Amino acid sequence: MLRNYFKIAWRTLSKQRGLTFINIVGLATGLACCLLITLYVLDELSYDRYNTKADRIYRIHTDIKFGGNDMHFAVSPDPVGQTLKQDYPQVEQFVRLHQRGTWLVKRAGSTNILREDNIHFADSTLFDVFTLPLIAGDPKRALAGPNLVVISESASKRHFGDQNPIGQTLLFNNRQAFKVTGVMRDMPANSHFRSNFFLSMASDDYTWGQWLSNNHHTYIVLREGTDYRAFERNFDAVIEKYVGPQAYDMIGATLEQFRKAGNRYRFWLIPLTDIHLYSKQQVELEPNSDIQYVYIFSAVALFILLIACINFMNLATARSANRAKEVGVRKVLGSERQQLIGQFMAESVLMTVLAMALALVLVGMALPFFNTLAAKTLSARNLLSPYLLPVLIILPIVVGLLAGSYPAFFLSSFRPVSVLKGRIDVSFRSSRLRSGLVVFQFMMSVVLMVGTLIVYRQISYIQTKNLGFSREQVLTVNDVYAIGKQAETFKQEVLRLPGVVSGSISGYLPTPSSRSDNAFFPEGEINQTKAVNMQSWGVDHDYINTMGMQMAEGRNFSREFGSDSSALILNETAAKLFGGRNIIGKRITQYADPEAKTTKTYTVIGVVRNFHFESLRQNIGALSMVLSPNTGAASFRLSTTNIPFLVRQIEGIWRHIAPGQPFAYSFLANDFENMYRAEQRIGTIALTFAVLAILIACLGLFGLATFMAEQRTKEIGVRKVLGASVTSIIALMSRDFLRLVLIAILIATPIAWWAMRQWLQDFAYKIDIEWWIFALAGVLAIGIALLTVSFQSIKAALMNPVKSLRAE
């Protein structure tokens, strides 16, 4: 019986090639989109789960509200991990990471210097916490001492080729030697951080024991059965015992007084497997994703699949007139309803199996493009994983049964007498369900269009907003510390080049990569009520001019004033926190060393207009600038259109002054835009799937229009004989569809408004959701529907009425 079902199904599908093609292509496209998004979502959810102790590893976060600043850090004080392990038996192990970013690295005795990123100092307990298999070396002793380093497999190949690196020496920044004690496998891509070099923490030049400084990413492993929420209650006692005394020494206030003043200091834990999707802290090891995008794309996958299934149901029921007599004859000959349902279900399942086969081909073809869009390394082999392989087998059957259920029950319910007498009404207007499904299709299409338009408008707003500095044509040369005292010589040589307007040497740039928070007080008023917590940047005399910043009050640093070595420039936010009025000349004190209680006092000489030095998700915080040597980078403002030639000239000067040192540069505009690379990717992916969703919906609409034209052939012929124009006939045939699209637009508008309003809440600086966005999406939806329907409408309207009536 089952074999007979599929045999008849194959014959039926072969006869109706046009309908079959539309259905299979629509289903295949929907399934392919669903599979691609499933791969993306599963990859997002898999982050850090390769660690064998992943369910027991937690990172300690620090939230501080103090001095007019509300900070949420992914880092914590250096002693907190060791203290928790000593004082609480629930803590099995801990490890700290101190991120060092990018350094110059070379093998001892070699002249080949490479610029390496992803460098971290780590405790010797690193391999007790994270699952990082060593190819060579002892994990217990690999980092148990000063000047030791564990390198990744790929880093080993870059520096040592096929040689055994164990026992060899690497030089970092041309001065500090580290002995290679281990080689680990490259960290998986689905990790919230990746490192190529782990330097022993004992080698870090750091003042230890600072409970008021947050510079280390600290992870703890809790013992089996420990509730981390319950364990967090211990943090109040830890803060009281260890943080309180240092805070009192610094600001002269107890923790109770500190809290009563509206301040806050707290630790909390986040599970390792939640970091990638749920952590939105400052000073992350690497940019994270957002669980919102997982929800959004999961919904998009479901909607696209539903749209494809709706196409099938609509077309199957719409074509029922052509099979009504078949059903009637079968029933007269003794077929039971269950047999007819089985027949139609078999046709549906066969179609979805064919669609799944085509979908797998489409996924294989689209995956390289999708990986580029999503910045992923997904492979078609992932579809054969133990999680997805059963889905590939079950999904076409489930989809086939769901998509074919209504047509099967609808067609099998026809009464033989009524069918054979031609009394079945299957016109377009007779099916409320079919109309509702069309409305649903276009409602989701409009929501996707509105969402895509708003995402792109927000990204455009970010890219064009006045940031308070000029990021265009600013070239940044990195690793200037490599040339030591010749940094100023390099700057002066570059300034002599035509096309170079100004230059500055400072590692602090108006991007989130630069951060140094300190507490400042009005002179003689070191207490918590007067404190201002702000970033402190070391810059040179030319920094403000080179960055294109504007002074709001006072003056810039000047070489004519020797006293500027103790001068301070505030941004407008900081000036306001210090009282705002009469700020010029005010003396402000900073703790140079909180542990030693040494202070330094500065005189305010100017106020720079606020500029964005962090993401536009955050409000502009307080910031100060002091004259202080910082050779992290050299920035140059250019005024030439021949940028490549000028860059080659600058590189030539670098090669002359620093032979053998790698020349690395970037443009400030690109560095700023990189902060929003994730949003740009999401916008592009959303646009792609929105277009595909609309395409799938249009396939169904095209099929319905074809059916409608066939059903109304006689009516159109009569109307033309009676004098109806082509335009009136096209309008007649399009009216029913346009009514449904308009209803879809009305339903989609509030849904899209609410969803995008929620998404924009993450940005402190955002666009307004304007009415014309919804109007444009509506016009696009109507235009697309008209274009889809018009082909068949025009074809029907232009048909010779004599032929139409004769055929009838």
C-alpha positions in Angstrom: 0.0 0.0 0.0 2.8 2.4 1.0 4.6 1.7 -2.2 1.5 2.3 -4.2 1.0 5.7 -2.4 4.5 6.9 -3.4 4.1 5.5 -7.0 0.9 7.5 -7.5 2.5 10.5 -5.8 5.4 10.5 -8.1 3.1 10.3 -11.2 1.0 13.2 -9.9 3.9 15.4 -9.2 5.4 14.6 -12.6 2.2 15.7 -14.3 2.0 19.0 -12.4 5.6 20.1 -13.1 5.0 23.8 -12.7 3.3 23.5 -9.3 5.8 20.9 -8.2 8.7 23.1 -9.2 7.3 26.1 -7.2 6.6 24.0 -4.2 10.0 22.2 -4.1 12.0 25.3 -4.7 10.0 27.2 -2.1 10.4 24.4 0.5 14.0 23.8 -0.4 14.9 27.5 0.1 13.0 27.6 3.4 14.7 24.4 4.6 18.1 25.6 3.5 17.6 28.9 5.4 16.5 27.0 8.4 19.5 24.7 8.3 22.0 27.6 7.9 20.4 29.5 10.8 20.4 26.3 12.9 24.1 25.8 12.3 24.7 29.5 13.3 22.5 29.2 16.5 24.1 25.9 17.6 27.6 27.4 17.1 26.6 30.4 19.2 25.2 28.1 22.0 28.3 25.9 21.9 30.7 28.5 23.2 33.1 27.3 25.9 31.3 23.9 26.3 34.4 22.1 25.2 35.8 22.6 28.7 35.2 19.4 30.8 34.4 21.5 33.8 32.3 24.1 31.9 29.3 23.6 34.1 31.4 24.5 37.2 33.5 27.4 35.9 32.4 31.0 36.7 34.0 34.3 36.1 34.0 37.0 38.7 32.5 40.4 37.6 32.8 43.7 39.5 30.1 46.4 39.5 31.2 49.8 40.9 29.2 53.0 41.2 31.5 55.8 42.5 32.5 59.3 41.7 29.7 59.9 39.2 30.6 56.8 37.2 28.6 53.6 37.0 31.0 50.8 35.9 30.4 47.2 35.1 33.6 45.3 34.7 34.4 41.8 33.4 37.6 42.1 35.6 38.2 41.9 39.3 40.9 42.6 41.9 44.0 40.4 41.7 43.7 38.8 45.2 40.0 37.8 44.9 40.5 34.3 43.4 43.3 33.2 45.8 41.3 34.6 48.7 38.1 32.8 47.8 40.1 29.5 47.5 41.7 30.0 50.9 38.5 31.1 52.8 35.8 29.0 51.1 36.0 25.2 50.7 33.4 25.4 47.9 36.1 26.8 45.6 38.1 24.0 44.0 40.5 26.1 41.9 41.0 29.5 40.4 43.0 31.1 37.6 43.6 34.8 36.6 44.3 36.1 33.1 45.9 39.5 32.5 45.4 40.5 28.9 48.4 42.1 27.2 47.0 42.5 23.7 49.6 42.7 20.9 53.3 42.4 21.3 56.4 41.9 19.0 57.7 38.4 19.3 60.8 36.8 17.9 62.8 33.6 18.5 66.1 34.2 20.3 68.9 34.5 17.8 66.5 35.2 14.9 66.0 38.5 13.1 62.4 37.5 12.1 60.1 39.6 14.3 56.4 38.9 14.2 53.5 41.0 15.5 51.5 38.6 17.7 48.1 39.2 19.3 46.1 37.3 21.9 48.8 37.3 24.5 47.9 36.8 28.2 49.6 36.4 31.5 48.1 33.4 33.3 48.5 31.5 36.6 50.0 28.1 36.8 46.5 26.7 37.5 45.4 27.6 34.0 45.2 23.9 32.9 43.4 22.8 36.0 40.5 25.2 35.1 40.3 25.2 31.3 40.6 22.1 29.0 43.6 23.1 26.9 45.4 19.9 25.9 49.2 20.2 25.6 51.0 18.5 22.7 54.3 18.9 24.6 55.1 19.9 28.1 53.9 19.3 31.6 50.7 21.2 32.4 51.5 21.2 36.2 54.8 22.9 35.8 54.5 24.7 32.4 53.7 28.1 34.0 55.0 27.5 37.6 57.8 30.0 37.6 58.9 33.3 36.2 59.7 33.9 32.5 57.9 30.8 31.2 55.5 30.6 28.3 53.1 28.1 26.7 52.4 28.7 23.0 49.8 27.5 20.7 50.5 24.9 17.9 50.1 27.5 15.2 52.4 30.0 17.0 55.0 27.2 17.3 54.9 26.6 13.5 55.3 30.3 12.9 58.3 30.7 15.1 60.0 27.3 15.1 58.7 25.5 12.0 59.1 21.8 12.5 61.6 22.2 15.3 60.8 21.2 18.9 60.2 24.5 20.7 60.4 23.1 24.2 63.3 24.7 26.0 63.8 27.4 23.3 63.6 31.1 24.1 61.2 33.8 22.8 61.8 37.5 23.1 58.8 39.7 23.7 59.1 43.4 22.8 62.8 42.8 22.1 63.7 42.8 25.7 62.0 40.2 27.9 63.0 36.5 27.4 60.6 33.7 28.0 61.4 30.0 28.0 59.0 27.8 26.1 57.7 25.1 28.4 54.6 23.8 26.6 52.8 23.7 23.3 49.0 23.5 23.4 46.5 22.8 20.7 45.0 25.9 19.1 42.0 27.0 21.1 38.6 26.3 19.5 36.9 29.0 17.6 33.8 28.7 19.9 35.7 30.1 22.9 34.9 33.5 24.5 38.6 34.2 24.3 41.5 32.9 22.4 45.2 33.0 23.2 48.4 32.1 21.3 50.7 32.8 24.2 50.2 32.2 27.9 53.0 33.9 29.9 53.5 32.9 33.5 51.8 35.3 35.9 55.0 35.4 38.1 56.6 37.4 35.2 53.9 40.1 35.2 55.3 43.5 36.4 52.3 44.3 38.6 51.8 45.7 42.1 49.9 42.8 43.8 47.3 42.9 46.5 45.2 45.8 45.2 41.6 45.3 46.2 40.6 48.6 44.6 42.2 48.0 41.2 40.4 45.7 38.7 42.7 44.4 36.0 42.4 40.6 36.0 39.9 38.3 34.5 39.4 35.8 37.4 37.7 32.4 37.0 36.8 30.0 39.8 35.8 26.3 39.7 33.1 25.4 42.2 32.9 21.9 43.7 30.2 19.5 42.5 26.8 20.4 43.8 27.6 24.0 44.7 24.8 26.5 43.9 26.7 29.5 42.6 23.8 31.9 43.4 24.0 30.8 47.0 27.8 31.1 47.0 27.5 34.7 45.8 26.1 35.6 49.2 29.7 35.3 50.6 30.9 38.2 48.5 29.5 40.8 51.0 31.7 39.4 53.7 34.7 39.3 51.4 34.2 43.0 50.4 33.7 43.9 54.1 36.9 42.1 55.2 39.3 43.0 52.4 37.9 45.8 50.3 36.6 47.9 53.2 40.0 48.7 54.9 41.6 49.8 51.6 38.6 51.9 50.7 38.7 53.6 54.1 42.4 54.4 53.7 41.7 55.9 50.4 38.5 57.9 50.9 38.1 58.0 54.7 34.7 56.3 54.7 33.4 53.0 55.8 31.5 50.7 53.5 28.3 51.6 55.2 29.0 55.3 54.7 30.1 54.5 51.1 26.7 52.8 50.4 24.6 55.4 52.1 26.1 58.0 49.8 24.5 56.1 46.9 27.7 54.2 45.9 28.0 50.5 45.1 30.8 47.9 45.1 29.9 44.3 44.4 31.1 41.0 43.0 29.0 38.5 41.1 29.5 35.4 39.1 28.6 34.5 35.6 28.7 30.9 34.3 31.4 30.3 31.7 28.9 29.1 29.2 26.9 32.3 29.5 29.7 34.8 28.9 29.6 34.8 25.1 25.8 35.5 24.8 24.9 37.2 28.1 27.9 39.2 29.3 27.8 43.0 28.4 30.5 44.1 30.8 33.3 46.5 30.1 36.9 45.2 29.5 35.8 41.9 27.9 38.6 39.7 26.6 37.0 39.8 23.2 33.7 41.2 21.8 30.8 39.0 22.7 27.6 38.2 20.9 24.1 38.7 22.3 21.4 36.2 23.1 18.9 38.5 21.4 20.4 37.6 18.0 20.0 33.9 18.8 16.3 34.5 19.6 15.9 36.7 16.5 17.5 34.3 14.1 15.7 31.3 15.6 12.4 33.1 15.0 13.5 34.0 11.5 14.3 30.4 10.7 10.9 29.3 12.0 9.1 32.0 10.1 10.8 31.2 6.8 10.0 27.5 7.3 6.4 28.4 8.1 6.2 30.6 5.0 7.5 27.8 2.8 4.9 25.4 4.4 2.2 27.9 3.9 3.0 28.1 0.2 2.6 24.3 0.0 -0.8 24.4 1.8 -2.1 27.3 -0.2 -1.1 25.8 -3.5 -2.3 22.3 -2.7 -5.7 23.5 -1.5 -6.0 26.0 -4.4 -5.4 23.3 -6.9 -7.9 21.1 -5.3 -10.5 21.8 -8.0 -8.3 20.0 -10.5 -8.3 16.9 -8.2 -11.9 17.1 -6.9 -13.2 14.8 -9.6 -10.3 12.4 -8.9 -11.4 12.3 -5.2 -15.0 11.8 -6.2 -14.2 8.9 -8.5 -11.9 7.3 -5.9 -14.7 7.5 -3.3 -17.3 6.1 -5.7 -14.9 3.2 -6.4 -14.6 2.4 -2.7 -11.6 4.4 -1.4 -12.0 5.3 2.2 -11.1 8.7 3.6 -8.0 7.3 5.5 -6.6 5.9 2.2 -7.1 9.3 0.5 -5.4 11.1 3.4 -2.5 8.6 3.2 -2.2 9.3 -0.5 -2.1 13.0 -0.1 0.3 12.7 2.8 2.6 10.5 0.8 2.7 13.2 -2.0 3.5 15.8 0.6 6.3 13.8 2.3 7.8 12.9 -1.1 7.9 16.5 -2.1 9.6 17.5 1.2 12.2 14.7 0.9 13.0 16.0 -2.6 13.1 19.6 -1.2 15.4 18.5 1.6 17.8 16.9 -0.9 17.8 20.2 -2.9 18.2 22.2 0.4 21.3 20.2 1.3 22.8 21.1 -2.0 21.9 24.8 -1.5 23.4 24.8 2.0 26.7 23.4 0.6 26.8 26.1 -2.0 25.8 28.9 0.3 27.9 28.0 3.3 31.1 29.8 2.2 29.1 33.0 1.6 27.3 32.6 4.9 30.6 32.1 6.8 31.9 35.3 5.3 28.7 37.1 6.3 28.6 35.7 9.9 32.4 35.6 10.5 32.1 31.9 11.2 33.9 28.7 10.2 30.9 26.5 9.9 31.3 23.3 7.8 28.7 21.2 6.0 30.1 18.3 8.0 28.4 19.8 11.0 25.1 18.7 9.5 26.2 15.1 10.1 26.8 15.7 13.9 24.8 13.5 16.3 22.6 16.4 17.0 21.7 17.4 13.5 21.7 14.1 11.6 18.4 12.9 13.2 16.9 16.3 12.4 17.8 15.9 8.8 16.0 12.6 8.7 13.0 13.6 10.8 12.5 17.2 9.6 11.3 16.5 6.0 8.8 13.9 7.3 7.5 16.3 10.0 7.4 19.2 7.6 5.7 17.0 5.0 3.1 15.8 7.4 2.4 19.3 8.8 2.4 21.0 5.4 0.3 18.3 3.9 -2.1 17.8 6.8 -4.6 20.5 5.8 -4.7 19.7 2.1 -5.1 16.0 2.8 -8.0 16.5 5.2 -9.5 19.2 3.0 -9.4 17.2 -0.3 -10.5 13.9 1.3 -13.6 15.6 2.8 -15.2 16.3 -0.6 -18.5 14.6 -1.1 -18.6 12.4 -4.3 -22.1 13.6 -5.4 -21.3 17.3 -5.0 -17.9 16.9 -6.7 -19.1 15.1 -9.7 -22.0 17.6 -10.1 -19.5 20.5 -10.0 -20.8 22.0 -6.8 -17.4 22.5 -5.0 -16.4 26.1 -4.6 -12.6 26.4 -4.3 -12.3 30.0 -5.4 -9.7 32.3 -3.9 -12.3 34.1 -1.9 -13.9 31.0 -0.5 -11.0 30.0 1.8 -10.5 32.1 4.9 -7.7 29.9 6.1 -5.8 30.4 2.8 -6.3 34.2 3.0 -5.1 34.1 6.6 -2.0 32.3 5.6 -1.2 34.8 2.9 -1.6 37.6 5.5 0.8 35.8 7.8 3.4 35.4 5.1 3.4 39.0 4.2 3.2 40.1 7.8 6.4 38.4 8.6 8.0 39.7 5.4 7.1 43.3 6.4 8.5 42.8 10.0 11.8 41.6 8.5 11.9 44.5 6.1 11.3 47.0 8.8 13.9 45.4 11.1 16.4 45.5 8.3 15.8 49.1 7.5 16.1 50.2 11.2 19.3 48.2 11.7 20.9 49.8 8.6 19.7 53.2 9.7 21.3 52.8 13.2 24.6 51.7 11.7 24.5 54.6 9.3 23.8 56.9 12.2 26.8 55.6 14.1 29.0 56.0 11.1 28.0 59.6 10.4 27.4 60.9 13.9 29.6 63.8 15.1 31.9 62.0 17.6 33.6 65.0 18.9 36.8 64.2 17.1 37.7 63.7 13.4 38.4 60.1 12.6 38.8 60.6 8.9 42.4 60.4 7.4 44.0 59.6 10.7 46.7 57.0 10.3 47.9 55.1 13.4 51.3 53.4 13.5 51.3 50.7 16.1 54.1 49.3 18.4 56.1 52.6 18.5 57.5 51.4 21.8 59.7 49.1 19.7 61.9 52.0 18.7 62.2 53.4 22.2 63.8 56.9 22.4 63.7 57.3 18.7 59.9 57.6 18.8 60.1 61.4 18.7 62.6 61.3 15.9 60.2 59.1 13.9 57.4 61.5 14.5 59.4 64.5 13.4 60.6 62.8 10.2 57.0 61.9 9.2 55.9 65.4 9.9 58.3 66.6 7.2 56.4 64.6 4.6 54.0 66.6 2.3 50.5 65.6 3.1 51.1 65.1 6.9 49.3 67.8 8.8 50.1 66.9 12.4 51.2 64.0 14.6 51.0 62.7 18.1 52.5 59.9 20.1 50.1 58.2 22.6 48.8 54.8 23.2 45.4 56.2 24.2 43.0 56.4 21.3 39.3 57.3 21.2 38.3 53.7 20.9 37.3 51.2 23.7 40.8 49.6 23.6 42.1 52.4 25.8 41.2 52.5 29.5 42.8 53.7 32.7 40.4 54.6 35.5 41.5 56.6 38.6 39.9 58.5 41.4 40.4 62.3 41.5 39.5 64.8 44.3 39.5 68.5 44.7 42.7 69.5 46.4 42.4 69.0 50.2 39.1 67.3 49.9 39.9 63.6 49.7 36.6 62.0 50.6 34.0 60.0 48.9 31.5 62.8 48.4 34.0 64.9 46.4 35.5 62.0 44.4 35.3 61.8 40.6 36.1 58.5 39.1 37.4 59.0 35.5 39.7 57.7 32.9 43.2 59.3 32.8 45.1 59.4 29.5 48.7 60.2 29.0 49.1 62.3 25.8 51.5 64.7 24.2 51.2 68.4 23.2 49.8 67.6 19.8 47.2 65.0 20.7 44.1 67.2 20.7 45.0 68.9 17.4 45.8 65.7 15.7 42.6 64.1 16.8 40.6 67.1 15.6 39.1 67.7 19.1 37.8 71.1 20.1 38.4 73.1 23.3 35.3 74.2 25.1 37.2 76.3 27.6 40.7 77.2 28.6 43.7 76.1 26.4 45.5 73.1 25.1 48.9 71.9 26.3 51.7 74.1 25.1 55.5 73.8 25.0 55.7 77.4 26.0 54.5 76.5 29.5 56.9 74.3 31.5 54.3 74.0 34.2 52.1 72.0 31.9 53.9 68.9 33.2 51.4 69.1 36.2 48.5 70.4 34.1 45.2 68.6 33.5 42.6 68.9 30.7 39.1 67.6 31.5 36.3 66.7 29.2 32.9 68.4 29.7 31.5 65.5 31.6 34.4 65.5 34.1 34.2 69.3 34.4 30.6 69.1 35.3 31.2 66.5 38.0 33.8 68.9 39.5 31.3 71.7 39.7 31.4 73.0 36.1 31.8 76.7 36.9 35.2 78.4 37.3 37.0 75.1 36.6 40.0 76.7 35.0 42.8 77.0 37.5 41.2 74.5 39.9 43.6 72.1 41.5 42.8 68.4 41.5 44.5 65.6 43.4 44.9 62.0 42.2 46.2 59.0 44.1 49.4 58.1 42.3 49.7 55.0 44.5 46.7 54.1 46.7 48.7 51.5 48.6 51.5 54.0 49.4 49.0 56.8 49.8 51.1 59.0 47.6 49.2 61.7 45.6 49.9 64.1 42.8 48.1 67.4 42.3 47.3 68.9 38.9 46.0 72.3 37.8 43.1 72.4 35.3 44.1 74.4 32.2 41.3 73.5 29.8 38.1 71.7 29.0 37.9 69.7 25.8 34.5 69.2 24.3 33.0 65.8 24.9 34.0 63.1 22.4 33.0 59.5 22.2 35.9 57.2 23.3 33.7 54.2 23.9 30.8 52.5 22.1 27.7 54.5 21.4 25.9 52.0 23.6 27.3 54.0 26.5 27.0 57.6 27.6 30.2 59.7 27.5 32.0 59.2 30.8 34.4 61.5 32.6 37.9 61.7 31.2 41.1 63.6 31.9 44.4 64.1 29.9 47.9 64.7 31.3 51.2 65.2 29.6 52.8 61.8 30.0 55.0 59.7 27.6 53.1 56.8 26.2 54.7 55.2 23.1 52.0 52.7 22.3 51.2 54.3 19.0 51.8 57.3 16.8 48.9 59.0 15.0 49.1 61.3 12.0 46.5 63.4 10.4 46.8 63.3 6.6 45.7 65.8 3.9 46.3 63.9 0.7 44.3 61.8 -1.7 47.2 59.6 -2.5 47.1 57.7 0.8 48.9 54.5 -0.4 52.0 56.6 -1.6 52.2 58.4 1.7 51.9 55.2 3.7 54.8 53.8 1.7 56.8 56.9 2.6 56.0 56.5 6.3 56.9 52.9 6.1 60.3 53.8 4.5 61.1 56.1 7.5 60.1 53.3 9.9 62.3 50.8 8.1 65.2 53.3 8.2 64.8 54.0 12.0 63.8 50.5 13.0 65.2 48.0 10.6 63.8 44.5 11.2 60.8 45.8 13.2 57.4 45.0 11.6 55.5 48.0 10.3 51.8 47.8 11.4 49.3 50.5 10.8 45.6 51.1 10.8 43.1 54.0 10.2 41.2 55.4 13.1 38.0 55.4 11.1 38.3 51.6 10.5 39.2 51.0 14.1 36.0 52.8 15.2 33.8 51.0 12.7 35.2 47.6 13.9 33.3 48.2 17.1 30.1 47.8 15.2 31.2 45.0 12.9 28.8 42.6 14.7 25.8 44.9 14.1 26.9 45.3 10.4 27.0 41.5 10.1 23.7 41.0 11.7 22.2 43.7 9.4 23.5 42.0 6.3 22.4 38.5 7.5 18.9 39.9 8.3 18.7 41.6 4.9 19.7 38.3 3.2 17.1 36.3 5.0 14.4 39.0 4.6 15.0 38.9 0.8 14.7 35.1 0.8 11.6 35.2 3.0 10.0 37.6 0.5 11.1 35.5 -2.4 9.6 32.4 -0.9 6.3 34.2 -0.2 6.3 35.5 -3.8 6.7 32.0 -5.1 3.5 31.1 -3.3 1.8 34.2 -4.4 2.8 33.5 -8.0 1.3 30.0 -7.8 -1.9 31.4 -6.3 -2.1 34.0 -9.0 -1.6 31.3 -11.7 -4.4 29.3 -10.1 -6.7 32.3 -9.9 -6.2 33.1 -13.5 -7.1 29.6 -14.5 -10.2 29.6 -12.4 -11.5 32.9 -13.8 -10.7 32.2 -17.4 -14.4 32.2 -18.5 -15.2 35.2 -16.3 -12.4 37.2 -17.9 -13.5 36.2 -21.4 -17.1 37.3 -20.7 -15.9 40.7 -19.3 -13.7 41.4 -22.3 -16.6 40.6 -24.7 -18.7 43.1 -22.7 -16.1 45.8 -23.1 -13.8 45.5 -20.0 -10.4 47.0 -20.5 -7.1 45.3 -19.8 -6.5 47.7 -16.9 -9.8 47.0 -15.2 -9.2 43.2 -15.5 -5.7 43.5 -14.0 -7.2 45.6 -11.1 -9.9 43.1 -10.6 -7.5 40.2 -10.3 -5.0 42.1 -8.1 -7.6 43.6 -5.7 -8.0 40.5 -3.5 -4.3 40.1 -3.0 -3.7 43.7 -2.3 -6.4 43.7 0.4 -4.6 40.8 2.1 -1.2 42.6 1.9 -2.7 45.7 3.4 -4.1 43.7 6.3 -0.6 42.2 6.8 1.0 45.6 6.9 -1.4 46.8 9.6 -0.7 43.8 11.7 3.1 43.9 11.1 3.6 47.6 12.0 3.0 47.4 15.8 5.0 44.2 16.0 8.0 45.6 14.2 7.8 48.8 16.2 7.9 47.0 19.5 10.7 44.5 18.4 13.0 47.2 17.1 12.4 49.5 20.0 13.6 46.7 22.3 16.7 46.2 20.1 17.6 50.0 20.2 17.5 50.0 24.0 21.1 48.7 23.9 22.3 52.0 22.5 22.7 55.2 24.5 22.7 57.1 21.2 20.1 55.9 18.7 17.8 56.9 15.9 14.1 57.7 16.3 11.8 55.1 14.8 10.0 57.3 12.2 6.7 56.6 10.4 8.2 56.6 6.9 10.2 53.4 7.7 6.9 51.5 8.0 5.4 53.4 5.0 8.5 52.4 2.9 8.2 48.7 4.0 4.5 48.8 3.2 5.1 50.3 -0.2 7.8 47.7 -0.9 5.5 44.9 0.1 2.7 46.2 -2.1 5.0 46.7 -5.0 6.5 43.2 -4.6 3.0 41.7 -4.4 1.8 43.6 -7.5 4.9 42.6 -9.5 4.3 39.0 -8.5 0.6 39.0 -9.4 0.8 41.2 -12.4 2.5 38.7 -14.7 -0.4 36.3 -14.5 -2.9 39.1 -14.4 -1.6 40.7 -17.6 -1.3 37.3 -19.3 -5.0 36.5 -18.4 -6.2 40.0 -19.4 -4.5 39.8 -22.8 -5.9 36.4 -23.6 -8.2 36.2 -26.6 -11.7 35.9 -25.2 -12.8 33.6 -28.0 -10.1 31.1 -27.0 -11.0 31.5 -23.3 -14.7 30.8 -23.9 -14.0 28.0 -26.4 -11.6 26.3 -23.9 -14.3 26.6 -21.2 
